Amino acid sequence: MGENLQENSPTDNQLSTELEAIAALVRHAAQAHQNNSQSLLLLLRLIEALHQEIRDGLFQDSLPDNRQALYSLLKNIEAEGGWPYIHRMRLQDFLIKFLDIPQPEPDDMPLADSDNSPYSEPD
């Protein structure tokens, strides 16, 4: 949670306490299943589903309906670290870990040559 310049209200303090409890439960579940990739995948899917459910339902319903409130929300998003996003592991990263193949450096990656590209149109 980021720092606010204004005093926290009792509601903000209650939410902060609830969020800390939720985070502790999620961390505990993850640590309890740290060697079980299928269980951890289920946990990640649940977190993603909750994110989507809150974003598409309650959050959208709560969006401001006037300029001042919208400005306040946007200012908070900017000050507190941007828009919440759940990053997904790229399949390539997953396979590299699975196959234990060293990842190529960006300088070692071949550049697409239009003459030799399998995706280029024939002349």
Backbone as a chain_set.jsonl record, in Angstrom:
{"seq": "MGENLQENSPTDNQLSTELEAIAALVRHAAQAHQNNSQSLLLLLRLIEALHQEIRDGLFQDSLPDNRQALYSLLKNIEAEGGWPYIHRMRLQDFLIKFLDIPQPEPDDMPLADSDNSPYSEPD", "coords": {"N": [[0.842, -1.174, 0.0], [0.564, 2.228, -0.8], [1.799, 5.392, 0.408], [-0.417, 7.799, 1.748], [-1.117, 11.27, 1.506], [-3.038, 12.376, 3.026], [-4.864, 11.972, 6.133], [-5.555, 8.656, 7.216], [-8.747, 7.252, 7.055], [-11.08, 5.639, 9.354], [-12.3, 3.633, 7.828], [-10.412, 3.257, 5.763], [-8.3, 2.283, 7.319], [-9.457, -0.099, 8.236], [-9.795, -1.463, 5.808], [-7.112, -1.702, 5.047], [-6.186, -3.422, 7.047], [-7.769, -5.685, 6.467], [-6.814, -6.27, 3.877], [-4.153, -6.914, 4.438], [-4.556, -9.251, 5.904], [-5.716, -10.896, 3.947], [-3.566, -11.041, 2.123], [-1.717, -12.385, 3.741], [-3.01, -14.875, 4.024], [-3.009, -15.769, 1.342], [-0.238, -15.888, 0.832], [0.452, -17.851, 2.725], [-0.995, -20.085, 1.745], [0.31, -20.375, -0.73], [2.945, -20.934, 0.102], [2.488, -23.306, 1.488], [2.035, -25.027, -0.558], [4.298, -25.017, -2.113], [5.883, -26.782, -3.614], [4.22, -27.891, -5.463], [3.232, -27.558, -8.504], [0.773, -27.667, -9.867], [-1.136, -27.043, -7.907], [-0.291, -24.459, -7.239], [-0.75, -23.213, -9.678], [-3.545, -23.337, -9.744], [-4.044, -21.573, -7.628], [-2.997, -19.18, -8.708], [-4.754, -18.899, -10.869], [-7.143, -18.474, -9.495], [-6.611, -16.022, -8.237], [-6.345, -14.404, -10.51], [-8.96, -14.659, -11.557], [-10.451, -13.483, -9.501], [-9.446, -10.869, -9.65], [-10.406, -10.123, -12.211], [-13.168, -10.363, -11.777], [-13.654, -8.406, -9.786], [-12.699, -6.105, -11.105], [-14.32, -6.003, -13.482], [-16.844, -5.857, -12.453], [-17.62, -4.698, -9.627], [-15.667, -2.598, -9.497], [-15.929, -1.199, -11.978], [-18.571, -0.397, -11.69], [-18.261, 1.428, -9.688], [-16.962, 3.6, -10.739], [-16.139, 7.09, -11.135], [-18.536, 9.776, -11.623], [-18.21, 12.388, -12.167], [-16.062, 15.187, -13.026], [-14.234, 16.043, -11.013], [-14.066, 13.9, -9.209], [-13.148, 11.934, -10.955], [-10.647, 13.033, -11.647], [-9.421, 12.886, -9.139], [-9.312, 10.087, -8.785], [-7.664, 9.336, -10.974], [-5.357, 10.732, -10.287], [-4.679, 9.379, -7.952], [-4.16, 6.824, -9.036], [-1.901, 7.4, -10.567], [-0.122, 8.326, -8.57], [0.096, 6.161, -6.826], [1.262, 4.03, -8.143], [0.304, 3.178, -10.624], [-1.853, 1.334, -12.936], [-3.523, -1.589, -11.831], [-2.272, -4.766, -12.703], [-2.152, -8.069, -13.8], [0.509, -9.958, -14.402], [1.306, -12.354, -16.776], [3.142, -15.345, -17.075], [5.321, -15.775, -19.754], [4.993, -18.156, -22.362], [7.326, -18.986, -23.607], [9.274, -18.405, -21.654], [8.453, -20.197, -19.697], [8.883, -22.663, -21.004], [11.662, -22.556, -21.389], [12.578, -22.692, -18.76], [11.542, -25.187, -18.128], [12.858, -26.88, -19.95], [15.411, -26.306, -19.289], [17.155, -24.733, -20.786], [19.612, -22.413, -21.675], [18.784, -18.983, -21.842], [18.856, -17.001, -24.782], [20.96, -14.153, -25.292], [19.904, -10.77, -25.972], [21.544, -9.675, -28.002], [22.393, -11.921, -29.339], [20.246, -12.841, -30.718], [18.857, -13.641, -33.831], [18.333, -11.314, -36.442], [15.438, -10.528, -38.311], [15.622, -11.119, -41.658], [14.515, -9.731, -44.553], [14.805, -11.021, -47.01], [15.34, -13.651, -46.378], [13.35, -14.468, -44.712], [10.896, -16.724, -43.517], [8.358, -15.825, -43.653], [8.121, -13.934, -45.563], [6.822, -12.589, -48.592], [6.795, -14.298, -51.739], [8.836, -13.313, -54.538]], "CA": [[0.0, 0.0, 0.0], [1.347, 3.453, -0.88], [1.522, 6.382, 1.442], [-1.332, 8.868, 1.404], [-0.786, 12.527, 2.159], [-4.096, 12.709, 3.957], [-5.054, 11.034, 7.231], [-6.359, 7.488, 6.891], [-10.02, 7.184, 7.762], [-11.274, 4.314, 9.949], [-12.596, 2.697, 6.748], [-9.131, 2.958, 5.124], [-7.545, 1.437, 8.244], [-10.092, -1.414, 8.229], [-9.454, -2.091, 4.531], [-5.702, -2.053, 5.103], [-6.102, -4.614, 7.896], [-8.345, -6.792, 5.706], [-5.904, -6.613, 2.784], [-2.995, -7.599, 5.026], [-4.993, -10.607, 6.252], [-5.863, -11.632, 2.686], [-2.211, -11.291, 1.617], [-1.112, -13.423, 4.584], [-3.637, -16.149, 3.659], [-2.528, -16.174, 0.016], [1.17, -16.3, 1.0], [0.455, -19.117, 3.464], [-1.425, -21.131, 0.813], [1.377, -20.565, -1.714], [4.073, -21.603, 0.749], [2.082, -24.664, 1.838], [2.022, -25.827, -1.79], [5.412, -24.498, -2.902], [6.462, -27.791, -4.506], [3.149, -28.466, -6.26], [2.945, -26.567, -9.539], [-0.651, -27.668, -10.205], [-1.83, -26.295, -6.858], [0.065, -23.048, -7.392], [-1.457, -22.74, -10.864], [-4.926, -23.104, -9.302], [-4.033, -20.347, -6.831], [-2.833, -18.065, -9.639], [-6.01, -18.75, -11.616], [-8.126, -17.88, -8.588], [-6.257, -14.605, -8.084], [-6.7, -13.748, -11.768], [-10.424, -14.615, -11.655], [-10.912, -12.462, -8.554], [-9.081, -9.585, -10.245], [-11.35, -9.845, -13.295], [-14.496, -10.194, -11.185], [-13.707, -7.095, -9.115], [-12.511, -5.073, -12.128], [-15.439, -5.921, -14.417], [-18.104, -5.666, -11.741], [-17.661, -3.677, -8.578], [-14.842, -1.43, -9.816], [-16.558, -0.42, -13.046], [-19.78, 0.216, -11.137], [-17.898, 2.496, -8.752], [-16.22, 4.676, -11.412], [-16.684, 8.428, -10.891], [-19.455, 10.335, -12.612], [-17.943, 13.816, -12.357], [-14.651, 15.461, -13.334], [-13.399, 16.136, -9.817], [-13.844, 12.549, -8.694], [-12.298, 11.258, -11.941], [-9.305, 13.575, -11.467], [-8.9, 12.324, -7.895], [-8.99, 8.686, -9.034], [-6.492, 9.282, -11.854], [-4.212, 11.206, -9.504], [-4.321, 8.269, -7.071], [-3.552, 5.774, -9.86], [-0.55, 7.851, -10.912], [0.715, 8.446, -7.372], [0.227, 4.899, -6.102], [1.953, 2.991, -8.884], [-0.284, 2.793, -11.899], [-3.015, 0.474, -13.055], [-3.23, -2.972, -11.417], [-2.148, -5.672, -13.826], [-1.632, -9.385, -13.445], [1.447, -10.369, -15.441], [1.336, -13.793, -17.024], [4.423, -15.876, -17.518], [5.348, -16.073, -21.186], [5.177, -19.575, -22.628], [8.747, -19.191, -23.915], [9.986, -18.444, -20.369], [8.069, -21.447, -19.061], [9.566, -23.758, -21.675], [13.099, -22.457, -21.126], [12.788, -23.236, -17.421], [11.229, -26.608, -18.191], [13.89, -27.587, -20.696], [16.69, -25.888, -18.723], [17.97, -24.217, -21.887], [19.973, -21.022, -21.401], [18.08, -18.001, -22.665], [19.809, -16.222, -25.585], [21.076, -12.724, -25.034], [19.294, -10.021, -27.073], [22.508, -9.48, -29.088], [22.555, -13.193, -30.03], [19.016, -13.15, -31.431], [18.986, -13.286, -35.253], [17.401, -10.309, -36.937], [14.68, -11.008, -39.47], [16.088, -10.613, -42.939], [13.344, -9.819, -45.415], [15.054, -11.951, -48.11], [15.397, -15.017, -45.882], [12.274, -14.712, -43.772], [9.898, -17.681, -44.024], [7.088, -15.137, -43.712], [8.107, -12.925, -46.613], [6.104, -12.964, -49.797], [7.715, -14.61, -52.841], [8.958, -12.237, -55.549]], "C": [[0.887, 1.236, 0.0], [0.974, 4.397, 0.229], [0.541, 7.409, 0.908], [-0.916, 10.116, 2.14], [-1.84, 12.917, 3.175], [-4.182, 11.638, 5.035], [-5.88, 9.85, 6.751], [-7.629, 7.508, 7.722], [-10.139, 5.813, 8.419], [-11.585, 3.255, 8.888], [-11.31, 2.294, 6.03], [-8.3, 2.031, 6.011], [-8.118, 0.02, 8.277], [-9.742, -2.151, 6.942], [-7.998, -2.537, 4.533], [-5.496, -3.327, 5.926], [-6.64, -5.839, 7.166], [-7.411, -7.234, 4.581], [-4.661, -7.333, 3.294], [-3.342, -9.035, 5.389], [-5.147, -11.47, 5.0], [-4.489, -11.995, 2.13], [-1.533, -12.398, 2.422], [-1.697, -14.798, 4.256], [-3.123, -16.659, 2.316], [-1.074, -16.636, 0.112], [1.262, -17.65, 1.697], [0.065, -20.277, 2.539], [-0.327, -21.42, -0.202], [2.554, -21.31, -1.096], [3.738, -23.044, 1.111], [2.119, -25.593, 0.63], [3.194, -25.47, -2.705], [6.028, -25.513, -3.854], [5.421, -28.453, -5.402], [2.699, -27.444, -7.297], [1.468, -26.534, -9.912], [-1.463, -26.892, -9.169], [-1.539, -24.802, -6.962], [-0.609, -22.435, -8.611], [-2.929, -22.469, -10.53], [-5.031, -21.812, -8.495], [-3.902, -19.123, -7.732], [-4.106, -17.821, -10.45], [-7.096, -18.112, -10.76], [-7.868, -16.382, -8.427], [-6.638, -13.835, -9.343], [-8.217, -13.614, -11.903], [-11.003, -13.57, -10.703], [-10.628, -11.06, -9.082], [-10.097, -9.192, -11.318], [-12.751, -9.578, -12.744], [-14.651, -8.818, -10.534], [-13.623, -5.979, -10.144], [-13.756, -4.89, -12.984], [-16.778, -5.659, -13.744], [-18.067, -4.463, -10.824], [-16.868, -2.423, -8.932], [-15.495, -0.569, -10.889], [-17.824, 0.28, -12.558], [-19.463, 1.408, -10.231], [-17.179, 3.671, -9.412], [-16.922, 6.017, -11.243], [-17.61, 8.896, -12.011], [-19.309, 11.848, -12.746], [-16.44, 14.028, -12.502], [-13.755, 15.479, -12.104], [-13.072, 14.747, -9.263], [-12.952, 11.753, -9.651], [-10.854, 11.731, -11.805], [-8.659, 12.973, -10.213], [-8.483, 10.862, -8.085], [-7.735, 8.562, -9.9], [-5.224, 9.731, -11.132], [-3.732, 10.1, -8.564], [-3.633, 7.158, -7.85], [-2.116, 6.145, -10.205], [0.369, 7.847, -9.699], [1.006, 7.1, -6.712], [0.793, 3.754, -6.937], [1.255, 2.477, -10.119], [-1.46, 1.849, -11.775], [-2.67, -0.939, -12.616], [-3.263, -3.918, -12.611], [-1.585, -6.992, -13.327], [-0.798, -9.877, -14.614], [1.42, -11.882, -15.566], [2.724, -14.189, -17.497], [4.33, -16.185, -19.01], [5.639, -17.557, -21.374], [6.644, -19.89, -22.912], [9.566, -19.273, -22.621], [9.702, -19.752, -19.631], [8.842, -22.613, -19.677], [11.071, -23.728, -21.438], [13.413, -23.027, -19.747], [12.58, -24.744, -17.43], [12.343, -27.403, -18.854], [15.298, -27.278, -20.202], [17.667, -25.483, -19.821], [18.346, -22.785, -21.542], [19.277, -20.08, -22.376], [19.09, -17.182, -23.458], [19.795, -14.757, -25.179], [20.441, -11.973, -26.199], [20.238, -9.808, -28.248], [22.689, -10.744, -29.916], [21.342, -13.563, -30.872], [19.179, -12.748, -32.893], [17.934, -12.248, -35.629], [16.699, -10.869, -38.158], [15.198, -10.325, -40.717], [14.943, -10.812, -43.919], [13.55, -10.814, -46.552], [14.988, -13.402, -47.653], [14.258, -15.368, -44.942], [11.282, -15.715, -44.324], [8.532, -17.04, -44.182], [7.027, -14.101, -44.812], [7.398, -13.486, -47.842], [7.106, -13.305, -50.892], [7.705, -13.479, -53.852], [8.164, -12.533, -56.778]], "O": [[1.872, 1.281, 0.737], [-0.041, 4.222, 0.905], [0.645, 7.842, -0.24], [-0.42, 10.045, 3.264], [-1.57, 13.7, 4.086], [-3.648, 10.54, 4.88], [-6.808, 10.023, 5.962], [-7.598, 7.749, 8.929], [-9.379, 4.906, 8.079], [-11.179, 2.102, 9.032], [-11.125, 1.118, 5.716], [-7.668, 1.099, 5.514], [-7.366, -0.953, 8.339], [-9.425, -3.34, 6.978], [-7.685, -3.634, 4.069], [-4.722, -4.203, 5.541], [-6.042, -6.913, 7.232], [-7.233, -8.43, 4.354], [-4.172, -8.262, 2.65], [-2.526, -9.938, 5.208], [-4.754, -12.636, 4.994], [-4.271, -13.132, 1.711], [-0.852, -13.252, 1.854], [-0.962, -15.784, 4.213], [-2.835, -17.847, 2.169], [-0.714, -17.664, -0.461], [2.062, -18.499, 1.305], [0.712, -21.324, 2.545], [-0.057, -22.582, -0.505], [3.1, -22.224, -1.714], [4.607, -23.914, 1.049], [2.222, -26.81, 0.782], [3.097, -25.605, -3.924], [6.653, -25.11, -4.835], [5.707, -29.469, -6.036], [1.883, -26.57, -7.004], [0.952, -25.468, -10.246], [-2.383, -26.159, -9.529], [-2.437, -23.977, -6.794], [-0.998, -21.267, -8.584], [-3.494, -21.476, -10.989], [-5.984, -21.049, -8.653], [-4.615, -18.137, -7.546], [-4.488, -16.676, -10.689], [-7.88, -17.299, -11.251], [-8.796, -15.575, -8.475], [-7.191, -12.738, -9.259], [-8.707, -12.565, -12.321], [-11.939, -12.854, -11.059], [-11.47, -10.168, -8.975], [-10.588, -8.064, -11.332], [-13.437, -8.663, -13.202], [-15.669, -8.15, -10.719], [-14.383, -5.013, -10.076], [-14.207, -3.764, -13.196], [-17.742, -5.277, -14.407], [-18.439, -3.353, -11.207], [-17.336, -1.308, -8.699], [-15.604, 0.647, -10.734], [-18.116, 1.407, -12.959], [-20.302, 2.287, -10.035], [-16.822, 4.635, -8.735], [-18.151, 6.081, -11.21], [-17.494, 8.483, -13.164], [-20.152, 12.515, -13.347], [-15.644, 13.159, -12.147], [-12.63, 14.981, -12.151], [-11.931, 14.468, -8.895], [-12.097, 10.985, -9.209], [-9.932, 10.916, -11.844], [-7.487, 12.598, -10.232], [-7.429, 10.447, -7.604], [-6.845, 7.769, -9.592], [-4.148, 9.173, -11.346], [-2.529, 9.902, -8.396], [-2.635, 6.605, -7.388], [-1.22, 5.303, -10.143], [1.517, 7.412, -9.792], [2.061, 6.928, -6.102], [0.803, 2.612, -6.477], [1.607, 1.405, -10.612], [-1.985, 1.597, -10.691], [-1.615, -1.45, -12.993], [-4.181, -3.866, -13.429], [-0.651, -7.018, -12.525], [-1.327, -10.177, -15.685], [1.502, -12.599, -14.569], [3.385, -13.451, -18.227], [3.36, -16.793, -19.464], [6.433, -18.141, -20.637], [7.146, -20.938, -22.506], [10.454, -20.117, -22.505], [10.595, -20.338, -19.018], [9.39, -23.449, -18.959], [11.69, -24.783, -21.301], [14.391, -23.756, -19.578], [13.344, -25.489, -16.817], [12.725, -28.471, -18.375], [16.266, -27.903, -20.635], [18.844, -25.841, -19.791], [17.476, -22.006, -21.151], [19.195, -20.349, -23.575], [20.077, -16.71, -22.894], [18.769, -14.205, -24.782], [20.435, -12.486, -27.318], [19.783, -9.761, -29.391], [23.095, -10.665, -31.075], [21.406, -14.506, -31.661], [19.597, -11.624, -33.173], [16.79, -12.312, -35.18], [17.297, -11.599, -38.948], [15.208, -9.098, -40.811], [14.456, -11.928, -44.097], [12.578, -11.402, -47.026], [14.627, -14.286, -48.43], [14.218, -16.484, -44.424], [10.859, -15.591, -45.473], [7.636, -17.636, -44.778], [5.997, -13.45, -44.99], [7.385, -14.693, -48.084], [8.16, -12.675, -50.976], [6.707, -12.775, -54.01], [8.158, -11.736, -57.716]]}, "num_chains": 1, "name": "protein.A"}
